[in-house]
Amino acid sequence: MKICINRSINHHNTLRLNIGDVVLGNNSHNGIKNLETEKSNENVNTSPSQRRKSRRKRLPIWFKTTLPTGEAQSRFNITKTNVHENNLHTVCEEARCPNVHDCWGRGTATFMIAGKECTRACKFCAVGTIKNPPPLDPLEPSRIAKSVKIMGISHAVITVVNRDDLTDSGAGHYKKCIDTIYENSPDVTLELLCSDLDGNLDSLAYLLENSPLSVFAHNVECVPRLDNSVRDPRASFKQSTTILKQAKKIRPDIMTKSSLMVGVGETDEEIIEAMQLLREADVDMITIGQYLQPTWKHLIVDRFPTPKQFAKWDGLAREMGFKAVASGPLVRSSYRAGLLLNEANGGPPVVTISTSGSAVSNLYSGPSKDGLP
């Protein structure tokens, strides 16, 4: 059953996520004509927030996905129960990922550690912001290790919130969580989606020393020109690529990975330039996905590149020398992370593996009966 993404799950078994309606910016380019902002009903006396709410529109037709059924539905329920009973924070829920049913239906999850709120306030992110977060939970490493073991997963992704309140930006805690998982499940491959550690290369070196990680990931998020309008002032493309390049220098045996969002004001040419800069930083793996506005308070969506355009970026990334690529409207940085690692190590490309919806657009083969461009 294919369905358009909307807001929540109701008793009719219709998939509805928080990204169901989106907002187009005034400067949209390469957009969808039938999604243009309708201002005729806007009152000049309404507040900015009311006007932004009134401009929420539906997603393009290619944003479809499939609900899990049968065994996949059972795995989804088991994973959800395990996450909640163990008081775990997952980026799947906190960041409102559109692929939560696909991933949890496979018995996998991306765990978010060091708290559920971030010390930064990037304009695209659904994770909560706090200036002075509570202390780190000393039981978190063992709790996550227990859950990974119970789930029986083969590839665990650990992502973090920024902890600028800590002198090491949380590196010590991240390391302890990773090491504890490995001690309890040595056959599980591990991936860390890390913060920029406030640019502290000493913290990075400590984190990676003798680490059992298979993948070190850090997202540049957007093209360099848009740092100030998209990311927290403490983050930058340059600082992010410095962290990625240094990580590869410290541990050349670990795969490095990064992710780009589109639809935040960039051009096609800037995406290609950013991809090239990531290759120059020795990044091995890349994901490219559509930005979707979590709430009306967040950054407005600028455009919706078609699946065909995502497929072009996929091809260009491979030509540049990336070892693994996932490019599509619903792709997120941890999307099918284990399969992407397998691809980087010489396995089949993720794009050749059957998927739901438009998560990987290189499966695109021309206009479909549904009218996909």
N, C-alpha and C positions, 0 to 999 in steps of 0.2 A: 504494500500500500504506500503510494507516494503522497506526500502532503506538503503544503507550503508551511514554512516555519512561522509561528506566531508567538503566543505568549506563555502559556503554562499547559500542564497536562490536565485535561478534564475527564469526566467519567465516560465520555464517548470515545476515549482512547485516541484523541486527536493530539498530535504533538504540537505544543505551543511553548516556545522559549521566549525569553525576555527581549529577543532581538526582532520580534515580529514586525514592528514598525520602525522605520528609519527616517532620518531627516536629511534632506538635500540642502547643501549650501547654496548661496546666491551665485557663486562662481563656478558651479558645476560645469565640467566639460566632458565630452564623450558620454553624456548621461542618457537617461531614458526619457523620451518625450512625455509619455503618459505618467511620469513620476514628478513632473515639474511642480514647483510649489504653487499652490493656489492661494493667492493673497486677497481675492475679492471679498472674502468674508471677514478679513481681519479688521478690527476696529482700531483706529489710530490712537485711541486712548488706552488700549490694553497694554499690560506690562510686557517687557521683553520675554519673561518666562512664559507668559500665556501665549505670546506669538510663536515661540519656539515649539510649544506643545501642539499648536494648531497646524504645524507644518509637517507632522509625522506622517509618512507615507508607507505603503506596502513595499516589500522587497521585490526585485525583478523576478521574472518567472522561473529563472534557473535555480533559485534558492529553494530546492526541494530536498527532502531527506526521507528516510524510511524508518518506521518504528521497528524495534526488535520484536520478534515473535518466537514462540516456542522456547527452545533452549536458550536463545540469546536473551529473551525477556527474563527468564529465570536467573541467568547470570547477572543481568542488570540489577535485579532486585537483591540478590545476594551481595553484590558489590556495594550497593547503596546502604544496605543494613550494616555491613561491616565497617564502612566509613563512619557512619553515625554512631554506632555502638562504641567505637574506639575513640570517639571525639576527635576525629581527624579532619583537617582542613584540606580540601582538594581545590586545585585551580579550576577543575571541571565545574564546580558549583560557584566558587567565589568570583570567577571571571565570566561566568555564564556562557561557557563554551557550547557552541551549537552541535558539537560532535559527542556530547556526553552519552547519548544512547548508543552510538556506535562503539565507543570505547568501553563503557561499562558493560555493554552487551557481550564484550569479549573477555570480561573479567579483569580489566585493567583500569588503572586510575593514575592520575598525576597528583602526587601529594604536595601540599604547600606547607612548608615548615617555618618556624620562627614567629608564629602568630598569624592572625587572620587579617591584620591591618598593617598598612605600609606607612613608612615615614615620609614617603614622597607622594606627590599629587599629579601624576601624569594625566593629561586631559582626555585620554582615550580609555582609561582603565576603570573597570568596575569594582576593583578591590578597594575597600575602605581605607581612609587616610587617618593617621593619628600622629601627633607631634611627639608624645611621650608614651610609647607602648609599654605594656606590662613586662615584667622580667621574662626571660626565656624559660620554657617548661623543661626542667631537667629529666622528666620522664618521657619526653617526646621521642627521643631516639629509640628507646626500647618499644614504645607503643607502635611506632611506624614499622619497625623491624618485625614485630609480631604480626601485624596486618599483612605485610608483604608475604610472609610465610604462609599465613592462613589462606590467602588468595591463590597461592600457587602460581603466581605470574612469573614470566621469564625475563621481562624487562621492566624495571621500575624507574619512573621519572620523578625526581625530586625538584620542586621549584620553590623559590623563596620570596619573601617580601623584603624590601630594603630595610635595613636596620642601621640607619645613620646615627642612632643614639648610642651605638656600641663602638668601642675603640677599634675593634677589628671588623666592624660592619657585619658581624655575625659569622665570620669564616670558621671560627672554632666550633660553633654549634653545628654548622653545615657539615663540617668534617666528621663530627661525632655521629651524626645521624647516618651518614653514608657508611662509615666504618661499622656501625652496629648492624645495619642491614646486611652488609657483606659477611659479617661474622655469623649471622644466623641463616643466611641464604647465599652461600658462596657461588652457586650456579646462576644466580640472577645477574644479568648485565645491568649496570647502573648508569643513569644519565642525570646530570645536575643542570638545571636551568637557573643560572646564577645571576645575582645582581652585579653591578659594576664595582662593588666593594669600595665605592667612593674613590676609585682610581688607585687604591692602595696595593701596589705590586707585592709588598711583603706579605700582606694577608693572602693574596692569591698564591704566592709560593708556598706558604704554610698549608693552605687548603689542598693543594695538588700534590704535596710531598707524600710519596708512597700511597697515593690514593688508588682505590680499586675501580675508579670511574672508567667507563668505556667512552662516554661522551661528556664534554664540557660545552654547555650551550649558554650563550648570552645574546639577547636580542637588541639589535640596533633600532628596531621598531619602524623608523621612518627615514627618508632621505635626509642628508645633512642640512639642507636649507630649512627644513621644517622643525628642527630641534626645539626652537624657542616656542613654537605654537602648538607642539604636540606633546613634548616630554617635560618632565620636571626641570627647573633651571639647573639643578645639580647634575643632570645627565647630558651627554652629547655623543654624537656619532664618533667623533675622534677619540673620546675616552673609551667608548665601547670597543672600537676596533683595536685600541691599544691593549685592552684587557684580553681580547681574543688572540691577538698575535703573540702576546707574552705567554699566554696559556699554552699555545702550541710550541713555543720555544722551550718552556719549562718541561713539558711532557709531550714530545712529538709522537708518542705512542697512543695518545688519546685523541679521538676525533673531536673536532671543534664544529660548532653549529650556530647559525644565527637565523633571524627571521625578519621579514619586511612586511608591513601593512601597506595596502593601497587604499585610496579613497580618502586621504587626509589632506589633499592639496598638491600632490606631486604630479609630475608629467611622466609619460612613458620613458622619455629619454633619461630622466633622473633616476628611475628605477634601474635601468641598465647600468648607469654610472655607479649607483650604490652597490649593485651586484659585483661590479668589477673591483670596487674598493674592498669588498669583503674577500674576494679572491686574493687580492694583494696582501691581505692580513692573514693569509694561509687558512682561511675558513674552508672546511671540507664539505659541509652540508648546509643546505639552505631551504627554508620554507617561505612561501609567499602567499598571503591570504588577504581577503577583503576585510577592511575595518567595518564594523557594525556598531552603531551607537548604542551603548548599554541603556542609557536613560536620556531623557530630554535635557538633562543638565550637562551632558558630556559633549565632546567635540562633534560637530555636525559632519555627516557623511558628505564628501565632495563629489564622488562619482562611483559608478559601478562598472568596472571593466568587465567585458564579456568573458565567458569560458574560453573562447578562442584566443583572447589576448593573454589569459593566464597560460594557455598552452604554448604560446610563443615565448613567454618568459621562461617556461620550463626548458624549451629547446635551447635558448640562448645560454641559460645557466649551465647546461651540460657541455655546450661548446666552450664555455669559459674554463671548464675543468672541475666543477663541483662533482664530488663523488656520489652525492645523493641529492635528489630534488623532489619537493612536493609543492606544487603550485596550483591553486584553485580557490574559488570564492570562499569555501568553507574550511580551508586549511588553516590550522593553528600551529604554533611552534612545536607542540608535543603530539601532533596528529600522527598516529601509527608510528610512534617513535622507534619501536623495536624493529619494524619492517624497514624503516629508513636506515637504521644502523646496519641491518643485514645487506641492504643495497650498497651502502658505502664500503662494505667489506667484500663486495663482488657478487652479491645476490641479485635477484631479479628486481628491476625498477618498481617502486611502489605504484607507479602509474599503470603498470600492466596487471595489477591485482584488483579484482573486482571490488568496487566500493559503492556506497550508497550516496545518493544525491550528487552534488557537484563538488565534493571535497577535493578531488584530484582531477584537474581539467584536461590533462593530456590524454584522458580517455575520450575526449571530445573528438568526434569524427564527422562533424557537419551538422546542419539543421536537423532537428528531430521532429517527430510527430507532435511534440509538445510546443514546438516553435522556439526551441533554444537557439540563440544566435551562434 
